[in-house]
Amino acid sequence: MTIHRIVWSCNLPEVRSSDRAAGRQTEGMLPGSTPTKGRLLVATPPLVDPNFDRTVVYVLEHHGEGALGVVLNRPSAESLAEPLERWADLQATPGTVFHGGPVEPDALIALALANHVVDEPTDELSPLSGRVVSADLAADPAFIAGVVSAVRVFRGYAGWGPGQLEGEIDAGAWLVLDAEVDDMFDREPEELWRTVLRRQGGRLSWLADAPHDLADN
């Protein structure tokens, strides 16, 4: 599986896998580890690293060599500039570039919502999970305008080395939760962390109302 990207001055690692199914363990993962590809990592409060405090990360790839994902709830004020402004009409609201993570900030990654499930990669689209695909920003958006309903562009990404994400999950830094297709293109991304937690029900939903300073609780 190829993550389509544009990199202005650096190289984003090519991440491939033969397993495209959401929630299935990718070959080469550590035995007994939680499969995260195609799922959400929801930060548990308080997370000391400000890059990830109360973030929701969509995992694009997870295997023995590490994991890669994009932060879904950090919109920026940046707009697409030439030559990418042609993609603006396809962008989901809010139509800005999102902070995808602290790794490779010159890399742009685009997720798109296809009108139908994409089973095989094309020159413009590569399947990730269900109708969620990676879009090639170097392509002419006119070629995919009829097959996708939304696009979201991320600058940078979140990356973990071998065993690193598994260790953070075991330490309780992340909740691994199932994604809904609207999560990647939510119109109110600043509320996504609370939205995802509230729909879990039970005690887990209580976290949605946790104060930023837990000492105030």
C-alpha positions as CSV (number, residue, x, y, z in Angstrom):
1,M,0.0,0.0,0.0
2,T,1.4,3.4,-1.0
3,I,0.7,6.6,1.0
4,H,0.5,9.3,-1.7
5,R,2.3,12.4,-0.7
6,I,4.0,15.6,-1.9
7,V,7.3,16.5,-0.2
8,W,8.8,19.9,-0.8
9,S,12.2,19.5,0.6
10,C,12.5,16.1,2.3
11,N,11.5,12.5,1.7
12,L,8.6,10.8,3.4
13,P,9.2,7.1,3.9
14,E,7.4,4.8,1.5
15,V,5.2,2.6,3.7
16,R,3.8,-0.6,2.1
17,S,1.7,-3.5,3.3
18,S,-0.3,-6.3,1.6
19,D,-2.9,-6.1,4.3
20,R,-5.4,-3.3,3.6
21,A,-8.2,-4.5,5.9
22,A,-9.2,-2.2,8.8
23,G,-8.5,-3.6,12.2
24,R,-6.5,-6.6,11.0
25,Q,-3.0,-7.3,12.3
26,T,-0.4,-6.3,9.8
27,E,2.3,-8.9,9.0
28,G,5.5,-8.3,11.0
29,M,3.8,-6.6,14.0
30,L,5.0,-7.6,17.5
31,P,3.2,-10.8,18.7
32,G,0.3,-9.9,21.0
33,S,0.4,-6.2,20.0
34,T,-2.9,-4.3,19.4
35,P,-3.5,-3.8,15.7
36,T,-4.0,-0.1,15.0
37,K,-4.0,0.3,11.2
38,G,-7.2,2.0,10.1
39,R,-8.1,2.7,13.7
40,L,-7.9,5.8,16.0
41,L,-5.3,6.5,18.6
42,V,-7.0,8.8,21.2
43,A,-4.6,10.4,23.6
44,T,-5.4,9.9,27.3
45,P,-5.2,13.0,29.5
46,P,-2.8,14.3,30.5
47,L,-0.3,13.5,27.8
48,V,3.0,15.4,28.5
49,D,4.0,15.8,24.9
50,P,2.2,18.9,23.7
51,N,2.4,17.6,20.1
52,F,-0.2,14.9,21.1
53,D,-2.1,16.2,24.1
54,R,-5.8,15.4,23.5
55,T,-5.2,14.4,19.9
56,V,-6.9,11.9,17.7
57,V,-4.6,10.1,15.3
58,Y,-5.7,8.1,12.3
59,V,-3.2,5.2,11.8
60,L,-2.2,4.8,8.2
61,E,0.3,2.0,8.7
62,H,1.5,-0.2,11.5
63,H,4.0,-3.1,11.1
64,G,7.2,-4.4,12.5
65,E,9.2,-1.4,11.4
66,G,7.0,1.1,13.2
67,A,3.8,3.0,12.7
68,L,2.6,6.1,10.8
69,G,-0.5,8.3,11.2
70,V,-1.9,11.8,11.0
71,V,-3.5,14.0,13.7
72,L,-7.1,14.6,12.8
73,N,-8.0,17.4,15.2
74,R,-5.3,20.1,14.7
75,P,-6.4,22.5,11.9
76,S,-4.1,25.3,11.0
77,A,-4.6,28.7,9.3
78,E,-2.7,27.6,6.3
79,S,-4.4,27.4,2.9
80,L,-3.3,25.5,-0.1
81,A,-1.1,27.6,-2.4
82,E,-0.1,27.1,-5.9
83,P,0.1,24.6,-7.5
84,L,-2.2,22.9,-5.0
85,E,-4.9,25.4,-4.8
86,R,-6.8,23.5,-7.5
87,W,-7.6,21.0,-4.7
88,A,-9.4,23.6,-2.6
89,D,-12.8,22.9,-4.1
90,L,-12.6,19.3,-2.9
91,Q,-11.4,20.1,0.6
92,A,-13.8,19.2,3.5
93,T,-14.8,22.0,5.9
94,P,-12.7,23.5,7.4
95,G,-10.8,24.0,4.2
96,T,-7.3,24.4,5.7
97,V,-4.2,22.4,5.9
98,F,-4.1,20.3,9.2
99,H,-1.1,19.8,11.4
100,G,-0.6,16.1,10.8
101,G,2.3,15.6,13.2
102,P,5.8,16.7,14.1
103,V,7.6,14.4,11.6
104,E,8.7,15.7,8.2
105,P,6.8,19.0,8.4
106,D,7.5,19.7,4.7
107,A,5.5,16.6,3.7
108,L,1.9,16.9,2.6
109,I,-0.4,13.9,2.9
110,A,-4.0,13.9,1.5
111,L,-6.8,11.7,2.7
112,A,-10.0,11.5,0.5
113,L,-13.4,10.0,1.0
114,A,-14.3,7.9,-2.1
115,N,-17.9,7.6,-3.2
116,H,-17.4,3.8,-3.2
117,V,-14.9,1.3,-1.7
118,V,-11.6,1.4,-3.6
119,D,-10.2,-2.1,-3.8
120,E,-7.2,-1.5,-6.0
121,P,-4.7,1.4,-6.2
122,T,-4.8,3.8,-9.1
123,D,-2.4,6.5,-10.2
124,E,-4.4,9.0,-8.1
125,L,-5.8,7.0,-5.2
126,S,-4.6,4.3,-2.9
127,P,-7.0,2.4,-0.6
128,L,-6.5,2.7,3.2
129,S,-9.6,1.4,4.9
130,G,-13.1,1.1,3.4
131,R,-13.9,4.4,1.5
132,V,-10.9,6.2,3.0
133,V,-8.1,6.5,0.5
134,S,-4.8,8.3,0.1
135,A,-4.8,10.9,-2.7
136,D,-1.9,11.9,-4.9
137,L,-1.6,15.7,-4.7
138,A,0.6,15.7,-7.7
139,A,-2.3,14.5,-9.8
140,D,-4.9,16.7,-11.5
141,P,-7.8,16.9,-9.1
142,A,-10.2,17.0,-12.0
143,F,-9.4,13.3,-12.5
144,I,-10.8,12.3,-9.1
145,A,-13.5,15.0,-8.6
146,G,-16.2,12.6,-9.7
147,V,-15.1,9.7,-7.5
148,V,-14.4,11.4,-4.1
149,S,-16.6,13.6,-2.0
150,A,-14.1,15.1,0.4
151,V,-10.3,15.7,0.7
152,R,-8.3,16.7,3.8
153,V,-4.6,17.7,3.6
154,F,-2.1,17.2,6.4
155,R,1.3,18.8,6.9
156,G,3.7,16.3,8.5
157,Y,2.8,13.1,10.3
158,A,3.2,11.2,13.5
159,G,5.7,8.4,13.4
160,W,6.9,5.6,15.8
161,G,9.9,3.3,15.6
162,P,9.8,-0.5,16.1
163,G,7.9,-1.3,19.3
164,Q,7.5,2.4,20.3
165,L,3.8,2.7,19.7
166,E,3.2,-0.7,21.4
167,G,5.0,0.6,24.4
168,E,3.0,3.8,24.6
169,I,-0.2,1.9,24.3
170,D,0.8,-0.5,27.1
171,A,1.7,2.5,29.2
172,G,-1.8,3.8,28.8
173,A,-0.9,6.9,26.7
174,W,-3.3,5.9,23.9
175,L,-6.7,4.4,23.6
176,V,-7.1,2.3,20.4
177,L,-10.7,2.8,19.2
178,D,-12.6,2.0,16.0
179,A,-12.8,4.9,13.5
180,E,-16.0,6.1,11.8
181,V,-15.6,7.4,8.3
182,D,-16.7,10.9,9.2
183,D,-13.9,11.2,11.8
184,M,-11.3,11.9,9.1
185,F,-13.4,14.7,7.6
186,D,-15.2,16.1,10.7
187,R,-16.5,19.6,10.3
188,E,-15.7,20.4,13.9
189,P,-12.3,18.9,14.3
190,E,-11.5,20.8,17.6
191,E,-14.4,18.7,19.2
192,L,-13.3,15.4,17.7
193,W,-11.4,14.2,20.8
194,R,-14.5,14.6,23.0
195,T,-16.9,13.3,20.2
196,V,-15.0,10.0,19.8
197,L,-14.8,9.5,23.6
198,R,-18.5,10.3,24.2
199,R,-19.7,7.8,21.7
200,Q,-17.9,5.0,23.5
201,G,-20.4,5.0,26.4
202,G,-19.8,3.7,29.9
203,R,-16.8,4.9,31.9
204,L,-14.7,5.6,28.9
205,S,-17.1,8.4,27.9
206,W,-16.4,10.2,31.2
207,L,-13.0,11.1,29.9
208,A,-14.6,13.4,27.4
209,D,-15.4,15.8,30.2
210,A,-12.0,15.7,31.9
211,P,-10.6,19.1,32.6
212,H,-7.4,20.2,31.0
213,D,-5.8,20.4,34.4
214,L,-6.8,17.2,36.2
215,A,-6.0,18.8,39.5
216,D,-9.2,20.8,39.0
217,N,-11.3,17.6,38.9
